[in-house]
Amino acid sequence: MDSVQKHNLFFNVRNTNDYAFSNLYFIAQLNYPNGKQKTDTLQYLMAKPNGEWLGIGATSLKESKLWYLENFQFNETEQYTIDIQQAMRINGETNGLIYLKGIPDIGIQIEKVSEHP
């Protein structure tokens, strides 16, 4: 990775009509090569108030590009890792869900920040 260039990081999430929620909670942990960790609890809106899915896709499979980190600089030249776990639960329940039906894929996308908009 380029340790000078700034980057935007995104989560790419695909969902189907089987996803039972209008939002999505993640706990993301960025692990630096030096052992430092940055943990964030993230909430993303996945549907409009009328139930229409956000994201792109002509079929029942929608893909959303969700902001994670903006203008992030990989200052260290060794390997970084990102651990994510979903933090969804049913209202009134204490325990979180183990499996999210309707979320077949989650990925991460790293883009260099353009110097010229």
VODO-737114 format. One record per atom (N, C-alpha, C): residue number from 1; atom name; z, y, x. Coordinates in steps of 0.05 Angstrom, whole numbers, plus 5000, padded with zeros to 4 digits. Each point is the difference from the previous one (the first is absolute). Last residue first. Example, Ala and Ser with C-alpha at 12.3 -4.5 7.8 and 13.67 -1.06 7.14 Angstrom:
<nodes>
- nr,atom,pz,py,px
- 2,N,5142,4955,5257;
- 2,CA,5001,5024,5016;
- 2,C,5014,5022,4985;
- 1,N,4999,4885,5006;
- 1,CA,5000,5024,4982;
- 1,C,5000,5024,5018;
</nodes>
This chain:
<nodes>
- nr,atom,pz,py,px
- 117,N,4845,5338,4776;
- 117,CA,5001,4991,4972;
- 117,C,4973,5000,4987;
- 116,N,5031,4986,5104;
- 116,CA,4984,5019,4985;
- 116,C,4999,4990,4971;
- 115,N,5047,4950,5064;
- 115,CA,5006,5027,5009;
- 115,C,4986,5022,4984;
- 114,N,5031,4898,4968;
- 114,CA,4978,5016,5009;
- 114,C,5009,5028,5008;
- 113,N,5054,4905,5002;
- 113,CA,4999,5026,4986;
- 113,C,4978,5016,5012;
- 112,N,5004,4891,4996;
- 112,CA,5004,5023,5017;
- 112,C,4998,5025,4983;
- 111,N,5031,4905,4958;
- 111,CA,4978,5018,5004;
- 111,C,5007,5022,5019;
- 110,N,5032,4897,4958;
- 110,CA,5007,5021,5019;
- 110,C,4975,5016,5005;
- 109,N,5044,4924,4924;
- 109,CA,4977,5014,5011;
- 109,C,5009,5023,5017;
- 108,N,5038,4901,4952;
- 108,CA,5006,5026,5011;
- 108,C,4974,5011,5012;
- 107,N,5026,4926,4915;
- 107,CA,4992,5004,5027;
- 107,C,5008,5027,5010;
- 106,N,5007,4920,4914;
- 106,CA,5011,5025,5011;
- 106,C,4991,5001,5029;
- 105,N,4977,4938,4902;
- 105,CA,4996,5008,5028;
- 105,C,5014,5026,5006;
- 104,N,5005,4953,4913;
- 104,CA,4990,4979,5018;
- 104,C,4998,5007,5029;
- 103,N,5053,5026,4907;
- 103,CA,4996,5013,5025;
- 103,C,4990,4979,5020;
- 102,N,5026,4976,4911;
- 102,CA,4980,5021,4997;
- 102,C,4995,5017,5024;
- 101,N,5093,4952,4989;
- 101,CA,4976,4990,4987;
- 101,C,4981,5024,4996;
- 100,N,5082,4987,5069;
- 100,CA,4987,5020,4983;
- 100,C,4974,4989,4989;
- 99,N,5099,4957,5039;
- 99,CA,4971,4999,5000;
- 99,C,4989,5021,4981;
- 98,N,5093,4995,5013;
- 98,CA,4992,4986,5025;
- 98,C,4969,5001,5003;
- 97,N,5071,5072,4949;
- 97,CA,4980,4978,4996;
- 97,C,4993,4988,5027;
- 96,N,5098,5045,4986;
- 96,CA,4972,5007,5000;
- 96,C,4982,4976,4996;
- 95,N,5104,5016,4961;
- 95,CA,4984,4988,5022;
- 95,C,4970,5009,4997;
- 94,N,5062,5030,4935;
- 94,CA,5011,5007,5026;
- 94,C,4982,4990,5023;
- 93,N,4972,5032,4896;
- 93,CA,5006,4977,5017;
- 93,C,5010,5009,5027;
- 92,N,4970,5061,4932;
- 92,CA,5024,4987,4991;
- 92,C,5008,4976,5016;
- 91,N,4899,5026,5003;
- 91,CA,5021,5019,4991;
- 91,C,5024,4984,4989;
- 90,N,4938,4954,5073;
- 90,CA,4998,5006,4971;
- 90,C,5024,5017,4992;
- 89,N,4956,5002,5100;
- 89,CA,5019,4984,4983;
- 89,C,4995,5008,4971;
- 88,N,4959,5014,5112;
- 88,CA,4997,5002,4971;
- 88,C,5022,4982,4986;
- 87,N,4969,5025,5097;
- 87,CA,5027,5004,4990;
- 87,C,5000,5004,4970;
- 86,N,4938,4957,5091;
- 86,CA,5000,5013,4974;
- 86,C,5029,5002,4991;
- 85,N,4970,5002,5104;
- 85,CA,5008,4981,4978;
- 85,C,5000,5016,4974;
- 84,N,4962,5006,5112;
- 84,CA,5004,5010,4973;
- 84,C,5010,4978,4982;
- 83,N,4985,5031,5111;
- 83,CA,5010,4980,4981;
- 83,C,5002,5013,4973;
- 82,N,4947,5020,5099;
- 82,CA,5009,5011,4974;
- 82,C,5007,4977,4982;
- 81,N,4987,5024,5114;
- 81,CA,4997,4982,4977;
- 81,C,5011,5014,4976;
- 80,N,4958,5022,5108;
- 80,CA,5017,5007,4977;
- 80,C,4997,4979,4979;
- 79,N,4978,4999,5113;
- 79,CA,4996,4993,4972;
- 79,C,5021,5010,4981;
- 78,N,4976,5054,5092;
- 78,CA,5004,4972,4994;
- 78,C,4998,4995,4970;
- 77,N,4996,5087,5044;
- 77,CA,4975,4985,5002;
- 77,C,5003,4970,4994;
- 76,N,5051,5094,4962;
- 76,CA,5003,4979,5020;
- 76,C,4976,4982,4999;
- 75,N,5005,5074,4942;
- 75,CA,5006,5011,5026;
- 75,C,5003,4978,5022;
- 74,N,4952,5016,4903;
- 74,CA,5010,4976,5014;
- 74,C,5005,5008,5029;
- 73,N,4998,5062,4908;
- 73,CA,4990,4997,5028;
- 73,C,5013,4976,5012;
- 72,N,4976,5044,4895;
- 72,CA,5018,4984,5017;
- 72,C,4987,4997,5028;
- 71,N,4976,5047,4910;
- 71,CA,5000,5012,5027;
- 71,C,5020,4986,5019;
- 70,N,5019,4967,4908;
- 70,CA,4979,5020,5004;
- 70,C,5004,5012,5028;
- 69,N,5027,4903,4941;
- 69,CA,5008,5020,5020;
- 69,C,4976,5019,5005;
- 68,N,4996,4944,4922;
- 68,CA,5024,4991,5012;
- 68,C,5010,5021,5020;
- 67,N,4929,4992,4907;
- 67,CA,5010,5013,5024;
- 67,C,5026,4987,5010;
- 66,N,4922,4949,4943;
- 66,CA,5026,5014,4996;
- 66,C,5010,5011,5027;
- 65,N,4912,4958,4941;
- 65,CA,5005,5008,5027;
- 65,C,5024,5019,4999;
- 64,N,4959,4918,4931;
- 64,CA,5013,5026,5004;
- 64,C,5005,5005,5030;
- 63,N,4937,4933,4928;
- 63,CA,5011,5004,5027;
- 63,C,5010,5029,5002;
- 62,N,4978,4920,4917;
- 62,CA,5000,5028,5009;
- 62,C,5012,5001,5028;
- 61,N,4957,4926,4924;
- 61,CA,5012,5003,5026;
- 61,C,4997,5029,5009;
- 60,N,4960,4968,4920;
- 60,CA,5029,5001,4996;
- 60,C,5016,5001,5026;
- 59,N,4903,5041,5004;
- 59,CA,5009,4976,4985;
- 59,C,5030,5003,4995;
- 58,N,4950,5063,5051;
- 58,CA,4986,4999,4974;
- 58,C,5010,4977,4983;
- 57,N,5047,5066,5080;
- 57,CA,4991,4973,4994;
- 57,C,4988,4998,4972;
- 56,N,5078,5065,5057;
- 56,CA,4971,4997,4996;
- 56,C,4993,4971,4996;
- 55,N,5094,5064,4979;
- 55,CA,4986,4985,5019;
- 55,C,4971,4997,4993;
- 54,N,5081,5006,4928;
- 54,CA,4989,5018,5020;
- 54,C,4986,4982,5021;
- 53,N,5016,4973,4894;
- 53,CA,5006,4996,5028;
- 53,C,4988,5023,5017;
- 52,N,5035,5005,4896;
- 52,CA,4976,4997,5015;
- 52,C,5006,4999,5030;
- 51,N,5064,5017,4928;
- 51,CA,4997,4973,5009;
- 51,C,4975,4995,5016;
- 50,N,5038,5085,4964;
- 50,CA,4987,4984,4978;
- 50,C,4995,4971,5008;
- 49,N,5038,5064,5063;
- 49,CA,5018,4996,4977;
- 49,C,4988,4984,4977;
- 48,N,4959,4980,5096;
- 48,CA,5004,5025,4985;
- 48,C,5019,4994,4977;
- 47,N,5004,4942,5092;
- 47,CA,4985,5003,4975;
- 47,C,5007,5027,4988;
- 46,N,5036,4972,5085;
- 46,CA,4977,4981,4998;
- 46,C,4983,5003,4975;
- 45,N,5074,5055,5071;
- 45,CA,4992,4998,4973;
- 45,C,4974,4983,4999;
- 44,N,5082,4997,5075;
- 44,CA,4973,5007,4994;
- 44,C,4994,4997,4971;
- 43,N,5086,5009,5080;
- 43,CA,4992,4994,4972;
- 43,C,4971,5010,4996;
- 42,N,5073,4971,5087;
- 42,CA,4976,5013,4990;
- 42,C,4995,4992,4971;
- 41,N,5075,5003,5088;
- 41,CA,4997,4989,4973;
- 41,C,4978,5016,4987;
- 40,N,5020,4983,5110;
- 40,CA,4995,5018,4977;
- 40,C,4999,4983,4974;
- 39,N,5028,4999,5115;
- 39,CA,4999,4986,4975;
- 39,C,4997,5020,4977;
- 38,N,4990,4986,5114;
- 38,CA,4999,5020,4979;
- 38,C,4996,4986,4973;
- 37,N,5035,4976,5109;
- 37,CA,4989,4992,4974;
- 37,C,5001,5024,4981;
- 36,N,5003,4969,5115;
- 36,CA,5007,5019,4979;
- 36,C,4987,4990,4974;
- 35,N,4984,4958,5086;
- 35,CA,5022,4990,4984;
- 35,C,5009,5018,4977;
- 34,N,4924,5010,5064;
- 34,CA,5026,5004,5014;
- 34,C,5024,4990,4985;
- 33,N,4908,4998,4964;
- 33,CA,5003,4982,5024;
- 33,C,5027,5003,5014;
- 32,N,4996,5022,4895;
- 32,CA,4988,5011,5024;
- 32,C,5003,4980,5023;
- 31,N,4996,4990,4889;
- 31,CA,5015,4991,5024;
- 31,C,4985,5010,5025;
- 30,N,5009,5021,4887;
- 30,CA,4983,5003,5024;
- 30,C,5017,4994,5024;
- 29,N,5008,4975,4891;
- 29,CA,5015,5004,5025;
- 29,C,4979,5001,5023;
- 28,N,5010,5008,4884;
- 28,CA,4983,4998,5023;
- 28,C,5016,5006,5025;
- 27,N,5008,4973,4890;
- 27,CA,5016,5008,5022;
- 27,C,4984,4994,5025;
- 26,N,4967,5019,4893;
- 26,CA,5000,4986,5026;
- 26,C,5023,5010,5017;
- 25,N,4962,5002,4889;
- 25,CA,5019,5008,5020;
- 25,C,4997,4982,5025;
- 24,N,4939,5032,4907;
- 24,CA,5004,4980,5021;
- 24,C,5019,5012,5021;
- 23,N,4961,5014,4887;
- 23,CA,5007,5011,5027;
- 23,C,5004,4976,5019;
- 22,N,4982,4987,4909;
- 22,CA,4983,5023,5004;
- 22,C,5005,5013,5027;
- 21,N,5008,4891,4965;
- 21,CA,5014,5026,5004;
- 21,C,4980,5023,5004;
- 20,N,4983,4901,4993;
- 20,CA,5015,5008,4976;
- 20,C,5013,5028,5002;
- 19,N,4910,4940,5037;
- 19,CA,5022,5015,5011;
- 19,C,5014,5014,4977;
- 18,N,4919,4950,4989;
- 18,CA,5025,4984,4998;
- 18,C,5024,5015,5011;
- 17,N,4908,5031,5004;
- 17,CA,5013,5006,4974;
- 17,C,5026,4984,4996;
- 16,N,4973,5018,5101;
- 16,CA,4985,4991,4977;
- 16,C,5015,5007,4974;
- 15,N,4995,5039,5110;
- 15,CA,5015,4989,4977;
- 15,C,4980,4992,4978;
- 14,N,5011,5031,5114;
- 14,CA,4983,4991,4978;
- 14,C,5018,4989,4978;
- 13,N,5012,5071,5088;
- 13,CA,5012,4981,4982;
- 13,C,4979,4993,4978;
- 12,N,5017,5050,5103;
- 12,CA,4979,4993,4980;
- 12,C,5011,4978,4983;
- 11,N,5047,5080,5064;
- 11,CA,5001,4973,4989;
- 11,C,4978,4997,4981;
- 10,N,5006,5071,5087;
- 10,CA,4999,4995,4971;
- 10,C,5006,4970,4995;
- 9,N,5003,5086,5081;
- 9,CA,5003,4972,4993;
- 9,C,5002,4997,4970;
- 8,N,4960,5074,5080;
- 8,CA,5011,4996,4974;
- 8,C,5001,4970,4994;
- 7,N,5001,5056,5099;
- 7,CA,4989,4981,4981;
- 7,C,5013,5003,4973;
- 6,N,4980,5053,5106;
- 6,CA,5017,4996,4976;
- 6,C,4985,4982,4980;
- 5,N,4990,5005,5113;
- 5,CA,4988,5005,4974;
- 5,C,5021,4995,4977;
- 4,N,5021,4979,5091;
- 4,CA,4998,5029,4997;
- 4,C,4991,5007,4972;
- 3,N,5008,4910,5037;
- 3,CA,5027,5011,4998;
- 3,C,5000,5030,4997;
- 2,N,4933,4913,4974;
- 2,CA,4999,5026,5013;
- 2,C,5027,5014,4996;
- 1,N,4985,4891,5001;
- 1,CA,5000,5024,4983;
- 1,C,5000,5025,5017;
</nodes>
